[in-house]
């Protein structure tokens, strides 16, 4: 069973997205943010078979109409081919709703396997200590590189991460390009 949770948290098999919204049309705004993140991040959800959806709302509880809209939007974007496993929990907010979705290509028979969506969203994630970024010097100016790094840092903060820390940079120039040797 632990193998299933490991695969569900593996980006090779699944895409996890978080979104939060409040005010009028909060469900519409939150679910639209989810798909903006997916399409802007170039995530491939075309082969998704199963969606785990966790909705959290506070004192202003989520309505059946909002739940229906969220489910309809998910099905519409997935060609009405995916199963949705939904969990609704409470949180300490007033008007916010928070959506956590895990889109997976894994074909899990839910009739034979008891998968706890709370465990999926609250299990330890793989810890990545560093993320190397490579820029081609002739494609980006120093200012553009700085803007891209700032944008990535803001996105990371938006999903609950700390600010990204830039530890330095190095520039490597390749003087000679080796030709392949054929035997």
N, C-alpha and C positions, 0 to 999 in steps of 0.2 A: 504494500500500500504506500509506503514511503517513496517508492520509486515513481509512483504516479505524481505525487506532490513535487518531487524533484523535477520531473519533466514539465509539469505545469508551470513551474517557475523558471524554466529554461527558455531564453529568448529564441532558441532554434524552433521550439514547438509552439510558443505562445507569445502574445503581445499583451502587456498590462498597461492600462491607461487610467489616470485619475482626473476627475474634473469636479469643480465646485461652483455653485452659483446661488444667488439669492434674488429676492424681489419678484417682480412680475415676470412671468414666462421662465421661471428658474429651471424647470425641467427641460424646456426647449433649449435654453442657452447652454445648460450643462451637457446635454447629449450632443449638441452641435459642436461644442468644444472638443468632445471626445473624438468625433470623426475628423475635425480639423487637425488635431494632433496626429491622428493616424495617417491621413493623406499628406500632410506637410512633412511627416517623418518618413514617408515612403514605405510604410509598413504594408506588407501584402496580407490582406485578410480575405482574399478570394477563395481560399480553401478551408475557411473556418467551419468547423462542424459543431462547436459547442462554445457557449458564452456563459461565463460566470459573472453575475451582476450583483454587486452589493450596493444598496442604497441606504444612506444614513440621513436622517432628518432630526431636527430638534423639536422645540415647542410647537412650531408651525409644521405639523406632520405632513408628509407627502400624501397627496390625494390619489384616488383610483384613476382619475383622468391623467394625472402626471405619470403614473406608473404605465398606463396604457400608451401614452405618447412615447415614452422612453422605449418600451418594448417594440412598438411599431417602427420607430426609427432604426432600431437595431436590425430588425427583420428586413426592412426596406433596403438597408445598406449591404445586407448579406444575401440578398436574393431570396429571402424567405426559405432558406435551406438549413439554418442553424437552430439547435435547441438552446433555450435560455434557462439557466438555473439561477433563480433570484433569491436574495436574502435581504430583508429590511431590518435595519437596526436603528437604535436611537443614539443621539449624540448630544452634546451640551450647547449646540448653537440655537439661535432664535429662529431665523428665517432661512438659513442655508440648507441646501441639500448637497450631499457629496456622493459622487458616483465612482465606484471602482469597478472596472471591467477587465476581465481576462478573456481574450479571444484565443482559442486554441484549435490547432489542426488535428490534435489527437482525437481518435475515435474511441471514446470511452462509453461503454454500455452502462448507463446509469441504473438500469434495472438489476445489474449484477454487481455493481461497484458502488459503495456508499462514499461519495466524495463530499467532504465538509467544506463549503465555500468559505466559512469563517477561517478555517485552518489555512486555506489557500492564501487569503489576503493578509493573514497575520503570521505566516511562517517566515523564518529568517531568509532573507534574500542573499544571493551571492554578493560578496563584498568585492568590489573592484577598487584596487588601490590607486590605479592610474589609468588614464585614457590618453594615449598619445594622439596628437593631432598633427597632420602633415599638410603643409600648404606649398603649392608650387609658386615659386618666387615670381615668375612671369605672369601668373594669373591674378594674384592678389597683392595689393599694396599693404604696407605695414598698418595703415589706418583700417583697411578692410578686414585684415586679420584680427585686429583688436576688437572691431565691432562684432565679428563672428564669435569670438571667445566670450565677449560680454553677453551676447544673445544666448549662447549655450548656458552660461552661468545663471542668467535670469530664468531660463526654462527649467533648469535643475532646481532652483529655489522655489519655483511655482509648484512643483510636485512634492515639496516638503524637504528637499535636501539642503545642506549647508551651502554657502557660497563656494564656488569652485576656487581652488587655490592654484595659482600659477607659480610653479617652483623655479621657473627659468626656461631658457630655450637654448638650442644649439643649432648651428647652421653647418650642414655638411655639404661640401661640394665634391662632386665626383669628377675627377680630372680625366680619367680614361674610361671609356666604355668597353668592356671586354666583349670580344666577339665569341659566339658559341663555337665550341670545338666539336666537330662531327667525327666519329670513329667509324 
